[in-house]
Amino acid sequence: MSEFSNALSVSASGLKAQSQRLRHVAENIANADTPGYRRKTVAFRPERGEEATGRVETGPVRLDRAALRQVYEPGHPLADESGHFDGSNVDLMIEMADAREAQRSYEANLKMFDQARQMQSSLMDLLRR
Protein backbone atom coordinates (compact mmCIF):
# COMPACT_ATOMS: atom_id res chain seq x y z
CA MET A 1 0.00 0.00 0.00
CA SER A 2 1.38 3.41 -0.91
CA GLU A 3 2.04 5.98 1.77
CA PHE A 4 -0.74 8.16 0.39
CA SER A 5 -3.24 5.33 0.62
CA ASN A 6 -2.05 4.57 4.13
CA ALA A 7 -2.50 8.21 5.16
CA LEU A 8 -5.98 8.24 3.66
CA SER A 9 -6.98 5.04 5.46
CA VAL A 10 -5.62 6.29 8.81
CA SER A 11 -7.59 9.53 8.58
CA ALA A 12 -10.69 7.69 7.33
CA SER A 13 -10.56 5.39 10.36
CA GLY A 14 -10.30 8.46 12.60
CA LEU A 15 -13.32 10.01 10.87
CA LYS A 16 -15.35 6.84 11.39
CA ALA A 17 -14.33 6.56 15.06
CA GLN A 18 -15.15 10.19 15.85
CA SER A 19 -18.51 9.97 14.10
CA GLN A 20 -19.32 6.91 16.24
CA ARG A 21 -18.35 8.91 19.32
CA LEU A 22 -20.58 11.80 18.26
CA ARG A 23 -23.48 9.38 17.78
CA HIS A 24 -23.16 8.21 21.39
CA VAL A 25 -22.87 11.77 22.69
CA ALA A 26 -26.06 12.69 20.80
CA GLU A 27 -27.81 9.65 22.24
CA ASN A 28 -26.70 10.61 25.75
CA ILE A 29 -28.01 14.15 25.32
CA ALA A 30 -31.30 12.89 23.93
CA ASN A 31 -31.78 10.60 26.94
CA ALA A 32 -30.61 13.01 29.64
CA ASP A 33 -34.12 13.12 31.14
CA THR A 34 -34.88 9.41 30.73
CA PRO A 35 -35.28 7.72 34.14
CA GLY A 36 -32.65 5.06 34.77
CA TYR A 37 -30.59 5.90 31.67
CA ARG A 38 -26.84 5.37 32.00
CA ARG A 39 -24.42 7.42 29.95
CA LYS A 40 -22.70 5.51 27.12
CA THR A 41 -19.01 5.89 26.43
CA VAL A 42 -16.81 4.48 23.71
CA ALA A 43 -13.03 4.13 23.70
CA PHE A 44 -10.67 3.96 20.75
CA ARG A 45 -8.08 1.27 20.24
CA PRO A 46 -5.58 0.43 17.52
CA GLU A 47 -7.09 -1.56 14.69
CA ARG A 48 -6.38 -5.25 15.08
CA GLY A 49 -4.14 -6.86 12.54
CA GLU A 50 -0.80 -8.46 11.95
CA GLU A 51 1.07 -5.17 11.68
CA ALA A 52 0.69 -1.70 13.16
CA THR A 53 -1.10 0.47 10.61
CA GLY A 54 -1.96 3.56 12.66
CA ARG A 55 -5.67 3.05 12.06
CA VAL A 56 -8.10 3.12 14.97
CA GLU A 57 -11.40 1.48 15.70
CA THR A 58 -13.96 1.90 18.42
CA GLY A 59 -13.98 -0.50 21.29
CA PRO A 60 -17.09 -1.85 22.93
CA VAL A 61 -19.71 0.60 24.15
CA ARG A 62 -19.59 0.88 27.92
CA LEU A 63 -22.17 2.17 30.35
CA ASP A 64 -21.01 4.77 32.86
CA ARG A 65 -21.26 3.17 36.29
CA ALA A 66 -21.57 6.51 38.11
CA ALA A 67 -24.49 6.75 40.50
CA LEU A 68 -27.83 7.71 39.04
CA ARG A 69 -29.18 11.10 40.07
CA GLN A 70 -32.01 10.92 42.59
CA VAL A 71 -34.95 13.03 41.44
CA TYR A 72 -37.63 14.21 43.84
CA GLU A 73 -41.02 14.21 42.15
CA PRO A 74 -43.73 12.62 44.30
CA GLY A 75 -46.31 12.52 41.48
CA HIS A 76 -44.07 10.57 39.08
CA PRO A 77 -45.19 6.98 38.39
CA LEU A 78 -41.69 5.64 39.14
CA ALA A 79 -41.37 7.49 42.47
CA ASP A 80 -41.03 5.42 45.61
CA GLU A 81 -42.81 6.14 48.89
CA SER A 82 -40.37 8.99 49.65
CA GLY A 83 -41.14 10.64 46.28
CA HIS A 84 -37.74 9.88 44.69
CA PHE A 85 -36.82 7.95 41.55
CA ASP A 86 -33.59 7.23 39.69
CA GLY A 87 -32.85 9.78 36.98
CA SER A 88 -30.01 9.51 34.49
CA ASN A 89 -26.30 10.02 35.14
CA VAL A 90 -25.85 12.22 32.05
CA ASP A 91 -24.15 15.57 32.72
CA LEU A 92 -24.90 17.93 29.84
CA MET A 93 -21.70 19.93 30.43
CA ILE A 94 -19.57 16.81 30.00
CA GLU A 95 -21.54 15.78 26.92
CA MET A 96 -21.10 19.20 25.32
CA ALA A 97 -17.36 19.11 26.01
CA ASP A 98 -17.14 15.58 24.54
CA ALA A 99 -19.11 16.71 21.49
CA ARG A 100 -16.80 19.67 20.93
CA GLU A 101 -13.69 17.50 21.31
CA ALA A 102 -15.05 14.87 18.92
CA GLN A 103 -16.04 17.55 16.40
CA ARG A 104 -12.57 19.10 16.44
CA SER A 105 -10.90 15.71 16.12
CA TYR A 106 -13.22 14.90 13.21
CA GLU A 107 -12.29 18.19 11.51
CA ALA A 108 -8.57 17.50 12.04
CA ASN A 109 -8.91 14.05 10.44
CA LEU A 110 -10.88 15.57 7.58
CA LYS A 111 -8.12 18.13 6.95
CA MET A 112 -5.50 15.38 7.03
CA PHE A 113 -7.54 13.36 4.53
CA ASP A 114 -7.93 16.36 2.23
CA GLN A 115 -4.22 17.24 2.49
CA ALA A 116 -3.15 13.70 1.57
CA ARG A 117 -5.60 13.69 -1.33
CA GLN A 118 -4.26 17.04 -2.60
CA MET A 119 -0.66 15.83 -2.31
CA GLN A 120 -1.49 12.67 -4.24
CA SER A 121 -3.23 14.71 -6.93
CA SER A 122 -0.27 17.10 -7.20
CA LEU A 123 2.13 14.19 -7.51
CA MET A 124 0.05 12.69 -10.30
CA ASP A 125 0.08 16.06 -12.10
CA LEU A 126 3.88 16.23 -11.82
CA LEU A 127 4.28 12.72 -13.13
CA ARG A 128 2.10 13.47 -16.17
CA ARG A 129 4.41 16.28 -17.33
C-alpha positions as CSV (number, residue, x, y, z in Angstrom):
1,M,0.0,0.0,0.0
2,S,1.4,3.4,-0.9
3,E,2.0,6.0,1.8
4,F,-0.7,8.2,0.4
5,S,-3.2,5.3,0.6
6,N,-2.0,4.6,4.1
7,A,-2.5,8.2,5.2
8,L,-6.0,8.2,3.7
9,S,-7.0,5.0,5.5
10,V,-5.6,6.3,8.8
11,S,-7.6,9.5,8.6
12,A,-10.7,7.7,7.3
13,S,-10.6,5.4,10.4
14,G,-10.3,8.5,12.6
15,L,-13.3,10.0,10.9
16,K,-15.3,6.8,11.4
17,A,-14.3,6.6,15.1
18,Q,-15.1,10.2,15.9
19,S,-18.5,10.0,14.1
20,Q,-19.3,6.9,16.2
21,R,-18.3,8.9,19.3
22,L,-20.6,11.8,18.3
23,R,-23.5,9.4,17.8
24,H,-23.2,8.2,21.4
25,V,-22.9,11.8,22.7
26,A,-26.1,12.7,20.8
27,E,-27.8,9.6,22.2
28,N,-26.7,10.6,25.8
29,I,-28.0,14.2,25.3
30,A,-31.3,12.9,23.9
31,N,-31.8,10.6,26.9
32,A,-30.6,13.0,29.6
33,D,-34.1,13.1,31.1
34,T,-34.9,9.4,30.7
35,P,-35.3,7.7,34.1
36,G,-32.6,5.1,34.8
37,Y,-30.6,5.9,31.7
38,R,-26.8,5.4,32.0
39,R,-24.4,7.4,30.0
40,K,-22.7,5.5,27.1
41,T,-19.0,5.9,26.4
42,V,-16.8,4.5,23.7
43,A,-13.0,4.1,23.7
44,F,-10.7,4.0,20.7
45,R,-8.1,1.3,20.2
46,P,-5.6,0.4,17.5
47,E,-7.1,-1.6,14.7
48,R,-6.4,-5.3,15.1
49,G,-4.1,-6.9,12.5
50,E,-0.8,-8.5,11.9
51,E,1.1,-5.2,11.7
52,A,0.7,-1.7,13.2
53,T,-1.1,0.5,10.6
54,G,-2.0,3.6,12.7
55,R,-5.7,3.1,12.1
56,V,-8.1,3.1,15.0
57,E,-11.4,1.5,15.7
58,T,-14.0,1.9,18.4
59,G,-14.0,-0.5,21.3
60,P,-17.1,-1.9,22.9
61,V,-19.7,0.6,24.2
62,R,-19.6,0.9,27.9
63,L,-22.2,2.2,30.3
64,D,-21.0,4.8,32.9
65,R,-21.3,3.2,36.3
66,A,-21.6,6.5,38.1
67,A,-24.5,6.8,40.5
68,L,-27.8,7.7,39.0
69,R,-29.2,11.1,40.1
70,Q,-32.0,10.9,42.6
71,V,-34.9,13.0,41.4
72,Y,-37.6,14.2,43.8
73,E,-41.0,14.2,42.1
74,P,-43.7,12.6,44.3
75,G,-46.3,12.5,41.5
76,H,-44.1,10.6,39.1
77,P,-45.2,7.0,38.4
78,L,-41.7,5.6,39.1
79,A,-41.4,7.5,42.5
80,D,-41.0,5.4,45.6
81,E,-42.8,6.1,48.9
82,S,-40.4,9.0,49.6
83,G,-41.1,10.6,46.3
84,H,-37.7,9.9,44.7
85,F,-36.8,8.0,41.5
86,D,-33.6,7.2,39.7
87,G,-32.9,9.8,37.0
88,S,-30.0,9.5,34.5
89,N,-26.3,10.0,35.1
90,V,-25.8,12.2,32.1
91,D,-24.2,15.6,32.7
92,L,-24.9,17.9,29.8
93,M,-21.7,19.9,30.4
94,I,-19.6,16.8,30.0
95,E,-21.5,15.8,26.9
96,M,-21.1,19.2,25.3
97,A,-17.4,19.1,26.0
98,D,-17.1,15.6,24.5
99,A,-19.1,16.7,21.5
100,R,-16.8,19.7,20.9
101,E,-13.7,17.5,21.3
102,A,-15.1,14.9,18.9
103,Q,-16.0,17.6,16.4
104,R,-12.6,19.1,16.4
105,S,-10.9,15.7,16.1
106,Y,-13.2,14.9,13.2
107,E,-12.3,18.2,11.5
108,A,-8.6,17.5,12.0
109,N,-8.9,14.1,10.4
110,L,-10.9,15.6,7.6
111,K,-8.1,18.1,7.0
112,M,-5.5,15.4,7.0
113,F,-7.5,13.4,4.5
114,D,-7.9,16.4,2.2
115,Q,-4.2,17.2,2.5
116,A,-3.1,13.7,1.6
117,R,-5.6,13.7,-1.3
118,Q,-4.3,17.0,-2.6
119,M,-0.7,15.8,-2.3
120,Q,-1.5,12.7,-4.2
121,S,-3.2,14.7,-6.9
122,S,-0.3,17.1,-7.2
123,L,2.1,14.2,-7.5
124,M,0.1,12.7,-10.3
125,D,0.1,16.1,-12.1
126,L,3.9,16.2,-11.8
127,L,4.3,12.7,-13.1
128,R,2.1,13.5,-16.2
129,R,4.4,16.3,-17.3
